[in-house]
Amino acid sequence: MHFVLCIQETKLGCVDNSVVSSICGKSGYNYSYQPSVGASGGLLFVWDTSEVEVWSTTSIDHFLAIKGQFVQSEKEFVIVNVYAPCDLAKKNIV
């Protein structure tokens, strides 16, 4: 089984090892995040480093992506986590 967790609306300006430990409950995980803007948004990827090898992460407004491979099967992947405003006026700006 492969482990990649994607969270939207974290509402966190900063994610660190203690945040990831509180979610996963053990070591052996890595993560990539995009901070929230004020009290909205925030994206987070967490992956099990024994199962998933991440080669790169890309972070752009409302968009966080990881690229890598599953260790056991050696299958490559790209996973995109997107969170955009629901307000129509704000969507037009994005």
HTML snippet that shows the backbone in 3Dmol.js (N, CA, C, O; Angstrom):
<script src="https://3Dmol.org/build/3Dmol-min.js"></script>
<div id="view" style="width:600px;height:400px;position:relative"></div>
<script>
const pdb = `
ATOM      1  N   MET A   1       0.838  -1.173   0.000  1.00  0.00           N
ATOM      2  CA  MET A   1       0.000   0.000   0.000  1.00  0.00           C
ATOM      3  C   MET A   1       0.886   1.242   0.000  1.00  0.00           C
ATOM      4  O   MET A   1       1.899   1.293   0.698  1.00  0.00           O
ATOM      5  N   HIS A   2       0.500   2.231  -0.781  1.00  0.00           N
ATOM      6  CA  HIS A   2       1.269   3.468  -0.895  1.00  0.00           C
ATOM      7  C   HIS A   2       0.615   4.544  -0.049  1.00  0.00           C
ATOM      8  O   HIS A   2      -0.607   4.570   0.093  1.00  0.00           O
ATOM      9  N   PHE A   3       1.410   5.416   0.506  1.00  0.00           N
ATOM     10  CA  PHE A   3       0.886   6.432   1.389  1.00  0.00           C
ATOM     11  C   PHE A   3       1.273   7.812   0.893  1.00  0.00           C
ATOM     12  O   PHE A   3       2.442   8.196   0.933  1.00  0.00           O
ATOM     13  N   VAL A   4       0.271   8.557   0.422  1.00  0.00           N
ATOM     14  CA  VAL A   4       0.408   9.974   0.135  1.00  0.00           C
ATOM     15  C   VAL A   4      -0.869  10.631   0.649  1.00  0.00           C
ATOM     16  O   VAL A   4      -1.970  10.250   0.252  1.00  0.00           O
ATOM     17  N   LEU A   5      -0.724  11.600   1.517  1.00  0.00           N
ATOM     18  CA  LEU A   5      -1.857  12.309   2.081  1.00  0.00           C
ATOM     19  C   LEU A   5      -1.886  13.722   1.511  1.00  0.00           C
ATOM     20  O   LEU A   5      -0.871  14.418   1.522  1.00  0.00           O
ATOM     21  N   CYS A   6      -3.053  14.151   1.009  1.00  0.00           N
ATOM     22  CA  CYS A   6      -3.239  15.497   0.476  1.00  0.00           C
ATOM     23  C   CYS A   6      -4.286  16.195   1.326  1.00  0.00           C
ATOM     24  O   CYS A   6      -5.389  15.679   1.508  1.00  0.00           O
ATOM     25  N   ILE A   7      -3.945  17.365   1.845  1.00  0.00           N
ATOM     26  CA  ILE A   7      -4.883  18.124   2.665  1.00  0.00           C
ATOM     27  C   ILE A   7      -5.046  19.514   2.059  1.00  0.00           C
ATOM     28  O   ILE A   7      -4.071  20.155   1.665  1.00  0.00           O
ATOM     29  N   GLN A   8      -6.290  19.965   1.993  1.00  0.00           N
ATOM     30  CA  GLN A   8      -6.611  21.316   1.553  1.00  0.00           C
ATOM     31  C   GLN A   8      -7.198  22.082   2.729  1.00  0.00           C
ATOM     32  O   GLN A   8      -7.744  21.492   3.661  1.00  0.00           O
ATOM     33  N   GLU A   9      -7.077  23.414   2.673  1.00  0.00           N
ATOM     34  CA  GLU A   9      -7.606  24.276   3.729  1.00  0.00           C
ATOM     35  C   GLU A   9      -6.965  23.977   5.081  1.00  0.00           C
ATOM     36  O   GLU A   9      -7.667  23.831   6.082  1.00  0.00           O
ATOM     37  N   THR A  10      -5.652  23.885   5.114  1.00  0.00           N
ATOM     38  CA  THR A  10      -4.987  23.659   6.400  1.00  0.00           C
ATOM     39  C   THR A  10      -5.139  24.854   7.325  1.00  0.00           C
ATOM     40  O   THR A  10      -5.137  24.709   8.548  1.00  0.00           O
ATOM     41  N   LYS A  11      -5.268  26.026   6.739  1.00  0.00           N
ATOM     42  CA  LYS A  11      -5.358  27.285   7.498  1.00  0.00           C
ATOM     43  C   LYS A  11      -4.100  27.524   8.334  1.00  0.00           C
ATOM     44  O   LYS A  11      -4.136  28.237   9.336  1.00  0.00           O
ATOM     45  N   LEU A  12      -2.988  26.920   7.909  1.00  0.00           N
ATOM     46  CA  LEU A  12      -1.714  27.050   8.624  1.00  0.00           C
ATOM     47  C   LEU A  12      -0.740  27.898   7.806  1.00  0.00           C
ATOM     48  O   LEU A  12      -0.535  27.658   6.616  1.00  0.00           O
ATOM     49  N   GLY A  13      -0.150  28.882   8.461  1.00  0.00           N
ATOM     50  CA  GLY A  13       0.854  29.704   7.803  1.00  0.00           C
ATOM     51  C   GLY A  13       2.195  28.995   7.719  1.00  0.00           C
ATOM     52  O   GLY A  13       3.026  29.329   6.875  1.00  0.00           O
ATOM     53  N   CYS A  14       2.406  28.017   8.591  1.00  0.00           N
ATOM     54  CA  CYS A  14       3.661  27.265   8.613  1.00  0.00           C
ATOM     55  C   CYS A  14       3.373  25.825   9.026  1.00  0.00           C
ATOM     56  O   CYS A  14       2.580  25.569   9.931  1.00  0.00           O
ATOM     57  N   VAL A  15       4.023  24.905   8.355  1.00  0.00           N
ATOM     58  CA  VAL A  15       3.941  23.485   8.712  1.00  0.00           C
ATOM     59  C   VAL A  15       5.355  23.037   9.045  1.00  0.00           C
ATOM     60  O   VAL A  15       6.293  23.331   8.304  1.00  0.00           O
ATOM     61  N   ASP A  16       5.511  22.324  10.159  1.00  0.00           N
ATOM     62  CA  ASP A  16       6.823  21.817  10.542  1.00  0.00           C
ATOM     63  C   ASP A  16       6.707  20.356  10.973  1.00  0.00           C
ATOM     64  O   ASP A  16       5.635  19.758  10.885  1.00  0.00           O
ATOM     65  N   ASN A  17       7.816  19.790  11.439  1.00  0.00           N
ATOM     66  CA  ASN A  17       7.834  18.375  11.813  1.00  0.00           C
ATOM     67  C   ASN A  17       6.818  18.040  12.906  1.00  0.00           C
ATOM     68  O   ASN A  17       6.245  16.950  12.902  1.00  0.00           O
ATOM     69  N   SER A  18       6.588  18.963  13.841  1.00  0.00           N
ATOM     70  CA  SER A  18       5.632  18.674  14.917  1.00  0.00           C
ATOM     71  C   SER A  18       4.209  18.566  14.377  1.00  0.00           C
ATOM     72  O   SER A  18       3.429  17.749  14.864  1.00  0.00           O
ATOM     73  N   VAL A  19       3.862  19.371  13.387  1.00  0.00           N
ATOM     74  CA  VAL A  19       2.530  19.284  12.765  1.00  0.00           C
ATOM     75  C   VAL A  19       2.374  17.941  12.065  1.00  0.00           C
ATOM     76  O   VAL A  19       1.357  17.266  12.224  1.00  0.00           O
ATOM     77  N   VAL A  20       3.385  17.554  11.288  1.00  0.00           N
ATOM     78  CA  VAL A  20       3.330  16.281  10.556  1.00  0.00           C
ATOM     79  C   VAL A  20       3.293  15.110  11.536  1.00  0.00           C
ATOM     80  O   VAL A  20       2.559  14.147  11.310  1.00  0.00           O
ATOM     81  N   SER A  21       4.066  15.172  12.617  1.00  0.00           N
ATOM     82  CA  SER A  21       4.050  14.106  13.629  1.00  0.00           C
ATOM     83  C   SER A  21       2.685  13.978  14.287  1.00  0.00           C
ATOM     84  O   SER A  21       2.251  12.872  14.611  1.00  0.00           O
ATOM     85  N   SER A  22       2.006  15.104  14.487  1.00  0.00           N
ATOM     86  CA  SER A  22       0.681  15.035  15.105  1.00  0.00           C
ATOM     87  C   SER A  22      -0.345  14.400  14.168  1.00  0.00           C
ATOM     88  O   SER A  22      -1.342  13.844  14.629  1.00  0.00           O
ATOM     89  N   ILE A  23      -0.110  14.478  12.871  1.00  0.00           N
ATOM     90  CA  ILE A  23      -1.012  13.859  11.890  1.00  0.00           C
ATOM     91  C   ILE A  23      -0.682  12.380  11.718  1.00  0.00           C
ATOM     92  O   ILE A  23      -1.576  11.533  11.730  1.00  0.00           O
ATOM     93  N   CYS A  24       0.611  12.073  11.557  1.00  0.00           N
ATOM     94  CA  CYS A  24       1.032  10.709  11.210  1.00  0.00           C
ATOM     95  C   CYS A  24       1.378   9.853  12.421  1.00  0.00           C
ATOM     96  O   CYS A  24       1.286   8.627  12.361  1.00  0.00           O
ATOM     97  N   GLY A  25       1.774  10.486  13.511  1.00  0.00           N
ATOM     98  CA  GLY A  25       2.030   9.751  14.733  1.00  0.00           C
ATOM     99  C   GLY A  25       3.334   8.992  14.779  1.00  0.00           C
ATOM    100  O   GLY A  25       3.584   8.274  15.748  1.00  0.00           O
ATOM    101  N   LYS A  26       4.171   9.122  13.775  1.00  0.00           N
ATOM    102  CA  LYS A  26       5.482   8.469  13.822  1.00  0.00           C
ATOM    103  C   LYS A  26       6.427   9.144  12.851  1.00  0.00           C
ATOM    104  O   LYS A  26       6.014   9.998  12.067  1.00  0.00           O
ATOM    105  N   SER A  27       7.688   8.767  12.902  1.00  0.00           N
ATOM    106  CA  SER A  27       8.671   9.326  11.971  1.00  0.00           C
ATOM    107  C   SER A  27       8.624   8.550  10.661  1.00  0.00           C
ATOM    108  O   SER A  27       7.857   7.597  10.523  1.00  0.00           O
ATOM    109  N   GLY A  28       9.439   8.956   9.709  1.00  0.00           N
ATOM    110  CA  GLY A  28       9.484   8.265   8.427  1.00  0.00           C
ATOM    111  C   GLY A  28       8.604   8.923   7.379  1.00  0.00           C
ATOM    112  O   GLY A  28       8.280   8.320   6.356  1.00  0.00           O
ATOM    113  N   TYR A  29       8.223  10.160   7.642  1.00  0.00           N
ATOM    114  CA  TYR A  29       7.399  10.896   6.694  1.00  0.00           C
ATOM    115  C   TYR A  29       8.108  12.178   6.294  1.00  0.00           C
ATOM    116  O   TYR A  29       8.875  12.754   7.066  1.00  0.00           O
ATOM    117  N   ASN A  30       7.836  12.609   5.079  1.00  0.00           N
ATOM    118  CA  ASN A  30       8.311  13.905   4.626  1.00  0.00           C
ATOM    119  C   ASN A  30       7.105  14.673   4.139  1.00  0.00           C
ATOM    120  O   ASN A  30       6.019  14.107   4.015  1.00  0.00           O
ATOM    121  N   TYR A  31       7.276  15.950   3.862  1.00  0.00           N
ATOM    122  CA  TYR A  31       6.130  16.754   3.505  1.00  0.00           C
ATOM    123  C   TYR A  31       6.523  17.955   2.659  1.00  0.00           C
ATOM    124  O   TYR A  31       7.686  18.353   2.597  1.00  0.00           O
ATOM    125  N   SER A  32       5.520  18.510   2.018  1.00  0.00           N
ATOM    126  CA  SER A  32       5.643  19.755   1.286  1.00  0.00           C
ATOM    127  C   SER A  32       4.353  20.517   1.528  1.00  0.00           C
ATOM    128  O   SER A  32       3.279  19.919   1.592  1.00  0.00           O
ATOM    129  N   TYR A  33       4.452  21.832   1.663  1.00  0.00           N
ATOM    130  CA  TYR A  33       3.237  22.585   1.946  1.00  0.00           C
ATOM    131  C   TYR A  33       3.265  23.951   1.267  1.00  0.00           C
ATOM    132  O   TYR A  33       4.315  24.462   0.879  1.00  0.00           O
ATOM    133  N   GLN A  34       2.079  24.515   1.141  1.00  0.00           N
ATOM    134  CA  GLN A  34       1.902  25.896   0.717  1.00  0.00           C
ATOM    135  C   GLN A  34       1.141  26.588   1.848  1.00  0.00           C
ATOM    136  O   GLN A  34       0.055  26.145   2.219  1.00  0.00           O
ATOM    137  N   PRO A  35       1.696  27.661   2.395  1.00  0.00           N
ATOM    138  CA  PRO A  35       1.046  28.292   3.540  1.00  0.00           C
ATOM    139  C   PRO A  35      -0.295  28.923   3.172  1.00  0.00           C
ATOM    140  O   PRO A  35      -0.558  29.247   2.014  1.00  0.00           O
ATOM    141  N   SER A  36      -1.122  29.083   4.183  1.00  0.00           N
ATOM    142  CA  SER A  36      -2.394  29.766   3.980  1.00  0.00           C
ATOM    143  C   SER A  36      -2.125  31.257   3.792  1.00  0.00           C
ATOM    144  O   SER A  36      -1.070  31.770   4.165  1.00  0.00           O
ATOM    145  N   VAL A  37      -3.093  31.926   3.214  1.00  0.00           N
ATOM    146  CA  VAL A  37      -3.042  33.378   3.087  1.00  0.00           C
ATOM    147  C   VAL A  37      -4.106  33.908   4.038  1.00  0.00           C
ATOM    148  O   VAL A  37      -5.303  33.794   3.773  1.00  0.00           O
ATOM    149  N   GLY A  38      -3.665  34.481   5.133  1.00  0.00           N
ATOM    150  CA  GLY A  38      -4.610  34.879   6.168  1.00  0.00           C
ATOM    151  C   GLY A  38      -5.240  33.646   6.789  1.00  0.00           C
ATOM    152  O   GLY A  38      -4.540  32.720   7.199  1.00  0.00           O
ATOM    153  N   ALA A  39      -6.555  33.636   6.855  1.00  0.00           N
ATOM    154  CA  ALA A  39      -7.261  32.516   7.475  1.00  0.00           C
ATOM    155  C   ALA A  39      -7.828  31.544   6.452  1.00  0.00           C
ATOM    156  O   ALA A  39      -8.654  30.700   6.797  1.00  0.00           O
ATOM    157  N   SER A  40      -7.400  31.649   5.208  1.00  0.00           N
ATOM    158  CA  SER A  40      -7.936  30.724   4.201  1.00  0.00           C
ATOM    159  C   SER A  40      -6.815  30.072   3.404  1.00  0.00           C
ATOM    160  O   SER A  40      -5.711  30.604   3.291  1.00  0.00           O
ATOM    161  N   GLY A  41      -7.129  28.921   2.864  1.00  0.00           N
ATOM    162  CA  GLY A  41      -6.177  28.197   2.028  1.00  0.00           C
ATOM    163  C   GLY A  41      -5.215  27.364   2.840  1.00  0.00           C
ATOM    164  O   GLY A  41      -5.459  27.042   4.003  1.00  0.00           O
ATOM    165  N   GLY A  42      -4.129  27.030   2.206  1.00  0.00           N
ATOM    166  CA  GLY A  42      -3.132  26.165   2.806  1.00  0.00           C
ATOM    167  C   GLY A  42      -3.242  24.762   2.243  1.00  0.00           C
ATOM    168  O   GLY A  42      -4.290  24.126   2.354  1.00  0.00           O
ATOM    169  N   LEU A  43      -2.166  24.275   1.639  1.00  0.00           N
ATOM    170  CA  LEU A  43      -2.123  22.941   1.040  1.00  0.00           C
ATOM    171  C   LEU A  43      -0.998  22.146   1.680  1.00  0.00           C
ATOM    172  O   LEU A  43       0.037  22.704   2.045  1.00  0.00           O
ATOM    173  N   LEU A  44      -1.202  20.842   1.813  1.00  0.00           N
ATOM    174  CA  LEU A  44      -0.191  19.988   2.435  1.00  0.00           C
ATOM    175  C   LEU A  44      -0.171  18.619   1.778  1.00  0.00           C
ATOM    176  O   LEU A  44      -1.214  18.000   1.567  1.00  0.00           O
ATOM    177  N   PHE A  45       1.031  18.155   1.457  1.00  0.00           N
ATOM    178  CA  PHE A  45       1.281  16.767   1.060  1.00  0.00           C
ATOM    179  C   PHE A  45       2.129  16.145   2.161  1.00  0.00           C
ATOM    180  O   PHE A  45       3.072  16.772   2.645  1.00  0.00           O
ATOM    181  N   VAL A  46       1.805  14.925   2.560  1.00  0.00           N
ATOM    182  CA  VAL A  46       2.634  14.141   3.479  1.00  0.00           C
ATOM    183  C   VAL A  46       2.803  12.779   2.848  1.00  0.00           C
ATOM    184  O   VAL A  46       1.829  12.194   2.374  1.00  0.00           O
ATOM    185  N   TRP A  47       4.036  12.253   2.832  1.00  0.00           N
ATOM    186  CA  TRP A  47       4.247  10.931   2.253  1.00  0.00           C
ATOM    187  C   TRP A  47       5.178  10.092   3.113  1.00  0.00           C
ATOM    188  O   TRP A  47       6.069  10.600   3.795  1.00  0.00           O
ATOM    189  N   ASP A  48       4.936   8.792   3.054  1.00  0.00           N
ATOM    190  CA  ASP A  48       5.731   7.790   3.768  1.00  0.00           C
ATOM    191  C   ASP A  48       7.003   7.568   2.954  1.00  0.00           C
ATOM    192  O   ASP A  48       6.942   7.067   1.832  1.00  0.00           O
ATOM    193  N   THR A  49       8.153   7.937   3.514  1.00  0.00           N
ATOM    194  CA  THR A  49       9.413   7.859   2.770  1.00  0.00           C
ATOM    195  C   THR A  49       9.870   6.431   2.501  1.00  0.00           C
ATOM    196  O   THR A  49      10.738   6.216   1.655  1.00  0.00           O
ATOM    197  N   SER A  50       9.305   5.451   3.201  1.00  0.00           N
ATOM    198  CA  SER A  50       9.662   4.056   2.906  1.00  0.00           C
ATOM    199  C   SER A  50       8.876   3.524   1.709  1.00  0.00           C
ATOM    200  O   SER A  50       9.252   2.511   1.120  1.00  0.00           O
ATOM    201  N   GLU A  51       7.790   4.200   1.352  1.00  0.00           N
ATOM    202  CA  GLU A  51       6.924   3.765   0.253  1.00  0.00           C
ATOM    203  C   GLU A  51       6.978   4.672  -0.966  1.00  0.00           C
ATOM    204  O   GLU A  51       6.713   4.236  -2.086  1.00  0.00           O
ATOM    205  N   VAL A  52       7.323   5.933  -0.746  1.00  0.00           N
ATOM    206  CA  VAL A  52       7.229   6.939  -1.797  1.00  0.00           C
ATOM    207  C   VAL A  52       8.516   7.743  -1.860  1.00  0.00           C
ATOM    208  O   VAL A  52       9.008   8.214  -0.834  1.00  0.00           O
ATOM    209  N   GLU A  53       9.062   7.903  -3.060  1.00  0.00           N
ATOM    210  CA  GLU A  53      10.235   8.737  -3.286  1.00  0.00           C
ATOM    211  C   GLU A  53       9.775   9.957  -4.081  1.00  0.00           C
ATOM    212  O   GLU A  53       9.317   9.827  -5.216  1.00  0.00           O
ATOM    213  N   VAL A  54       9.899  11.135  -3.486  1.00  0.00           N
ATOM    214  CA  VAL A  54       9.498  12.363  -4.164  1.00  0.00           C
ATOM    215  C   VAL A  54      10.750  13.037  -4.705  1.00  0.00           C
ATOM    216  O   VAL A  54      11.706  13.292  -3.974  1.00  0.00           O
ATOM    217  N   TRP A  55      10.722  13.318  -6.001  1.00  0.00           N
ATOM    218  CA  TRP A  55      11.864  13.945  -6.670  1.00  0.00           C
ATOM    219  C   TRP A  55      11.770  15.456  -6.657  1.00  0.00           C
ATOM    220  O   TRP A  55      12.783  16.143  -6.522  1.00  0.00           O
ATOM    221  N   SER A  56      10.550  15.983  -6.799  1.00  0.00           N
ATOM    222  CA  SER A  56      10.408  17.437  -6.844  1.00  0.00           C
ATOM    223  C   SER A  56       9.025  17.860  -6.383  1.00  0.00           C
ATOM    224  O   SER A  56       8.060  17.100  -6.460  1.00  0.00           O
ATOM    225  N   THR A  57       8.957  19.087  -5.906  1.00  0.00           N
ATOM    226  CA  THR A  57       7.682  19.699  -5.558  1.00  0.00           C
ATOM    227  C   THR A  57       7.602  21.055  -6.254  1.00  0.00           C
ATOM    228  O   THR A  57       8.610  21.736  -6.440  1.00  0.00           O
ATOM    229  N   THR A  58       6.400  21.424  -6.628  1.00  0.00           N
ATOM    230  CA  THR A  58       6.162  22.718  -7.269  1.00  0.00           C
ATOM    231  C   THR A  58       5.026  23.409  -6.529  1.00  0.00           C
ATOM    232  O   THR A  58       3.975  22.818  -6.285  1.00  0.00           O
ATOM    233  N   SER A  59       5.253  24.660  -6.179  1.00  0.00           N
ATOM    234  CA  SER A  59       4.243  25.427  -5.459  1.00  0.00           C
ATOM    235  C   SER A  59       4.005  26.743  -6.176  1.00  0.00           C
ATOM    236  O   SER A  59       4.920  27.551  -6.338  1.00  0.00           O
ATOM    237  N   ILE A  60       2.771  26.950  -6.603  1.00  0.00           N
ATOM    238  CA  ILE A  60       2.322  28.188  -7.233  1.00  0.00           C
ATOM    239  C   ILE A  60       1.022  28.549  -6.525  1.00  0.00           C
ATOM    240  O   ILE A  60       0.410  27.684  -5.898  1.00  0.00           O
ATOM    241  N   ASP A  61       0.586  29.797  -6.607  1.00  0.00           N
ATOM    242  CA  ASP A  61      -0.666  30.192  -5.955  1.00  0.00           C
ATOM    243  C   ASP A  61      -1.767  29.179  -6.207  1.00  0.00           C
ATOM    244  O   ASP A  61      -2.081  28.874  -7.357  1.00  0.00           O
ATOM    245  N   HIS A  62      -2.360  28.653  -5.131  1.00  0.00           N
ATOM    246  CA  HIS A  62      -3.497  27.727  -5.176  1.00  0.00           C
ATOM    247  C   HIS A  62      -3.159  26.366  -5.780  1.00  0.00           C
ATOM    248  O   HIS A  62      -4.065  25.642  -6.191  1.00  0.00           O
ATOM    249  N   PHE A  63      -1.881  26.002  -5.843  1.00  0.00           N
ATOM    250  CA  PHE A  63      -1.458  24.803  -6.570  1.00  0.00           C
ATOM    251  C   PHE A  63      -0.202  24.254  -5.919  1.00  0.00           C
ATOM    252  O   PHE A  63       0.769  24.985  -5.725  1.00  0.00           O
ATOM    253  N   LEU A  64      -0.213  22.962  -5.578  1.00  0.00           N
ATOM    254  CA  LEU A  64       0.964  22.289  -5.038  1.00  0.00           C
ATOM    255  C   LEU A  64       1.052  20.928  -5.721  1.00  0.00           C
ATOM    256  O   LEU A  64       0.071  20.184  -5.744  1.00  0.00           O
ATOM    257  N   ALA A  65       2.194  20.602  -6.267  1.00  0.00           N
ATOM    258  CA  ALA A  65       2.353  19.331  -6.979  1.00  0.00           C
ATOM    259  C   ALA A  65       3.615  18.618  -6.506  1.00  0.00           C
ATOM    260  O   ALA A  65       4.610  19.252  -6.155  1.00  0.00           O
ATOM    261  N   ILE A  66       3.553  17.280  -6.504  1.00  0.00           N
ATOM    262  CA  ILE A  66       4.743  16.478  -6.238  1.00  0.00           C
ATOM    263  C   ILE A  66       4.928  15.486  -7.381  1.00  0.00           C
ATOM    264  O   ILE A  66       3.964  15.007  -7.979  1.00  0.00           O
ATOM    265  N   LYS A  67       6.192  15.192  -7.664  1.00  0.00           N
ATOM    266  CA  LYS A  67       6.539  14.234  -8.715  1.00  0.00           C
ATOM    267  C   LYS A  67       7.514  13.242  -8.109  1.00  0.00           C
ATOM    268  O   LYS A  67       8.434  13.623  -7.386  1.00  0.00           O
ATOM    269  N   GLY A  68       7.306  11.952  -8.412  1.00  0.00           N
ATOM    270  CA  GLY A  68       8.204  10.946  -7.875  1.00  0.00           C
ATOM    271  C   GLY A  68       7.835   9.560  -8.339  1.00  0.00           C
ATOM    272  O   GLY A  68       7.303   9.371  -9.433  1.00  0.00           O
ATOM    273  N   GLN A  69       8.130   8.580  -7.479  1.00  0.00           N
ATOM    274  CA  GLN A  69       7.785   7.200  -7.805  1.00  0.00           C
ATOM    275  C   GLN A  69       7.478   6.424  -6.539  1.00  0.00           C
ATOM    276  O   GLN A  69       7.951   6.745  -5.449  1.00  0.00           O
ATOM    277  N   PHE A  70       6.662   5.379  -6.725  1.00  0.00           N
ATOM    278  CA  PHE A  70       6.398   4.451  -5.640  1.00  0.00           C
ATOM    279  C   PHE A  70       7.579   3.497  -5.573  1.00  0.00           C
ATOM    280  O   PHE A  70       7.965   2.922  -6.590  1.00  0.00           O
ATOM    281  N   VAL A  71       8.151   3.321  -4.405  1.00  0.00           N
ATOM    282  CA  VAL A  71       9.398   2.580  -4.234  1.00  0.00           C
ATOM    283  C   VAL A  71       9.275   1.141  -4.707  1.00  0.00           C
ATOM    284  O   VAL A  71      10.107   0.676  -5.486  1.00  0.00           O
ATOM    285  N   GLN A  72       8.258   0.431  -4.254  1.00  0.00           N
ATOM    286  CA  GLN A  72       8.157  -0.994  -4.554  1.00  0.00           C
ATOM    287  C   GLN A  72       7.887  -1.265  -6.035  1.00  0.00           C
ATOM    288  O   GLN A  72       8.534  -2.125  -6.632  1.00  0.00           O
ATOM    289  N   SER A  73       6.948  -0.547  -6.625  1.00  0.00           N
ATOM    290  CA  SER A  73       6.575  -0.816  -8.017  1.00  0.00           C
ATOM    291  C   SER A  73       7.401  -0.025  -9.019  1.00  0.00           C
ATOM    292  O   SER A  73       7.398  -0.335 -10.210  1.00  0.00           O
ATOM    293  N   GLU A  74       8.110   0.999  -8.543  1.00  0.00           N
ATOM    294  CA  GLU A  74       8.883   1.909  -9.387  1.00  0.00           C
ATOM    295  C   GLU A  74       8.012   2.648 -10.411  1.00  0.00           C
ATOM    296  O   GLU A  74       8.522   3.144 -11.416  1.00  0.00           O
ATOM    297  N   LYS A  75       6.702   2.720 -10.157  1.00  0.00           N
ATOM    298  CA  LYS A  75       5.802   3.475 -11.025  1.00  0.00           C
ATOM    299  C   LYS A  75       5.919   4.956 -10.678  1.00  0.00           C
ATOM    300  O   LYS A  75       5.860   5.350  -9.514  1.00  0.00           O
ATOM    301  N   GLU A  76       6.086   5.761 -11.724  1.00  0.00           N
ATOM    302  CA  GLU A  76       6.208   7.204 -11.546  1.00  0.00           C
ATOM    303  C   GLU A  76       4.829   7.839 -11.437  1.00  0.00           C
ATOM    304  O   GLU A  76       3.840   7.300 -11.932  1.00  0.00           O
ATOM    305  N   PHE A  77       4.783   8.996 -10.779  1.00  0.00           N
ATOM    306  CA  PHE A  77       3.512   9.693 -10.610  1.00  0.00           C
ATOM    307  C   PHE A  77       3.738  11.197 -10.534  1.00  0.00           C
ATOM    308  O   PHE A  77       4.837  11.675 -10.251  1.00  0.00           O
ATOM    309  N   VAL A  78       2.674  11.910 -10.792  1.00  0.00           N
ATOM    310  CA  VAL A  78       2.555  13.342 -10.504  1.00  0.00           C
ATOM    311  C   VAL A  78       1.207  13.504  -9.817  1.00  0.00           C
ATOM    312  O   VAL A  78       0.184  13.067 -10.343  1.00  0.00           O
ATOM    313  N   ILE A  79       1.199  14.128  -8.652  1.00  0.00           N
ATOM    314  CA  ILE A  79      -0.048  14.393  -7.936  1.00  0.00           C
ATOM    315  C   ILE A  79      -0.153  15.899  -7.749  1.00  0.00           C
ATOM    316  O   ILE A  79       0.795  16.560  -7.327  1.00  0.00           O
ATOM    317  N   VAL A  80      -1.330  16.424  -8.074  1.00  0.00           N
ATOM    318  CA  VAL A  80      -1.563  17.857  -7.968  1.00  0.00           C
ATOM    319  C   VAL A  80      -2.659  18.104  -6.935  1.00  0.00           C
ATOM    320  O   VAL A  80      -3.717  17.476  -6.975  1.00  0.00           O
ATOM    321  N   ASN A  81      -2.399  19.006  -6.030  1.00  0.00           N
ATOM    322  CA  ASN A  81      -3.355  19.415  -5.005  1.00  0.00           C
ATOM    323  C   ASN A  81      -3.710  20.872  -5.300  1.00  0.00           C
ATOM    324  O   ASN A  81      -2.846  21.747  -5.237  1.00  0.00           O
ATOM    325  N   VAL A  82      -4.986  21.136  -5.623  1.00  0.00           N
ATOM    326  CA  VAL A  82      -5.432  22.469  -6.026  1.00  0.00           C
ATOM    327  C   VAL A  82      -6.508  22.949  -5.069  1.00  0.00           C
ATOM    328  O   VAL A  82      -7.435  22.215  -4.727  1.00  0.00           O
ATOM    329  N   TYR A  83      -6.366  24.190  -4.648  1.00  0.00           N
ATOM    330  CA  TYR A  83      -7.419  24.813  -3.859  1.00  0.00           C
ATOM    331  C   TYR A  83      -7.565  26.246  -4.348  1.00  0.00           C
ATOM    332  O   TYR A  83      -6.653  27.057  -4.190  1.00  0.00           O
ATOM    333  N   ALA A  84      -8.704  26.554  -4.937  1.00  0.00           N
ATOM    334  CA  ALA A  84      -8.944  27.894  -5.473  1.00  0.00           C
ATOM    335  C   ALA A  84     -10.130  28.519  -4.754  1.00  0.00           C
ATOM    336  O   ALA A  84     -10.964  27.811  -4.191  1.00  0.00           O
ATOM    337  N   PRO A  85     -10.202  29.834  -4.773  1.00  0.00           N
ATOM    338  CA  PRO A  85     -11.312  30.513  -4.110  1.00  0.00           C
ATOM    339  C   PRO A  85     -12.663  30.087  -4.681  1.00  0.00           C
ATOM    340  O   PRO A  85     -12.776  29.787  -5.869  1.00  0.00           O
ATOM    341  N   CYS A  86     -13.681  30.064  -3.830  1.00  0.00           N
ATOM    342  CA  CYS A  86     -15.044  29.741  -4.270  1.00  0.00           C
ATOM    343  C   CYS A  86     -15.785  30.977  -4.761  1.00  0.00           C
ATOM    344  O   CYS A  86     -16.719  30.868  -5.556  1.00  0.00           O
ATOM    345  N   ASP A  87     -15.376  32.141  -4.295  1.00  0.00           N
ATOM    346  CA  ASP A  87     -16.012  33.391  -4.686  1.00  0.00           C
ATOM    347  C   ASP A  87     -15.746  33.660  -6.166  1.00  0.00           C
ATOM    348  O   ASP A  87     -14.592  33.640  -6.596  1.00  0.00           O
ATOM    349  N   LEU A  88     -16.800  33.911  -6.954  1.00  0.00           N
ATOM    350  CA  LEU A  88     -16.681  34.081  -8.408  1.00  0.00           C
ATOM    351  C   LEU A  88     -15.727  35.219  -8.767  1.00  0.00           C
ATOM    352  O   LEU A  88     -14.928  35.069  -9.692  1.00  0.00           O
ATOM    353  N   ALA A  89     -15.785  36.332  -8.075  1.00  0.00           N
ATOM    354  CA  ALA A  89     -14.903  37.463  -8.370  1.00  0.00           C
ATOM    355  C   ALA A  89     -13.440  37.089  -8.133  1.00  0.00           C
ATOM    356  O   ALA A  89     -12.568  37.465  -8.916  1.00  0.00           O
ATOM    357  N   LYS A  90     -13.171  36.349  -7.055  1.00  0.00           N
ATOM    358  CA  LYS A  90     -11.810  35.926  -6.771  1.00  0.00           C
ATOM    359  C   LYS A  90     -11.335  34.869  -7.765  1.00  0.00           C
ATOM    360  O   LYS A  90     -10.147  34.833  -8.084  1.00  0.00           O
ATOM    361  N   LYS A  91     -12.218  34.014  -8.260  1.00  0.00           N
ATOM    362  CA  LYS A  91     -11.853  33.024  -9.274  1.00  0.00           C
ATOM    363  C   LYS A  91     -11.378  33.706 -10.547  1.00  0.00           C
ATOM    364  O   LYS A  91     -10.433  33.239 -11.182  1.00  0.00           O
ATOM    365  N   ASN A  92     -12.014  34.791 -10.923  1.00  0.00           N
ATOM    366  CA  ASN A  92     -11.599  35.523 -12.124  1.00  0.00           C
ATOM    367  C   ASN A  92     -10.213  36.107 -11.984  1.00  0.00           C
ATOM    368  O   ASN A  92      -9.504  36.244 -12.981  1.00  0.00           O
ATOM    369  N   ILE A  93      -9.803  36.457 -10.772  1.00  0.00           N
ATOM    370  CA  ILE A  93      -8.459  36.978 -10.538  1.00  0.00           C
ATOM    371  C   ILE A  93      -7.428  35.869 -10.665  1.00  0.00           C
ATOM    372  O   ILE A  93      -6.344  36.087 -11.206  1.00  0.00           O
ATOM    373  N   VAL A  94      -7.755  34.686 -10.172  1.00  0.00           N
ATOM    374  CA  VAL A  94      -6.838  33.540 -10.211  1.00  0.00           C
ATOM    375  C   VAL A  94      -6.697  33.101 -11.632  1.00  0.00           C
ATOM    376  O   VAL A  94      -5.972  32.148 -11.915  1.00  0.00           O
TER     377      VAL A  94
END
`;
const viewer = $3Dmol.createViewer("view");
viewer.addModel(pdb, "pdb");
viewer.setStyle({}, {cartoon: {color: "spectrum"}});
viewer.zoomTo();
viewer.render();
</script>
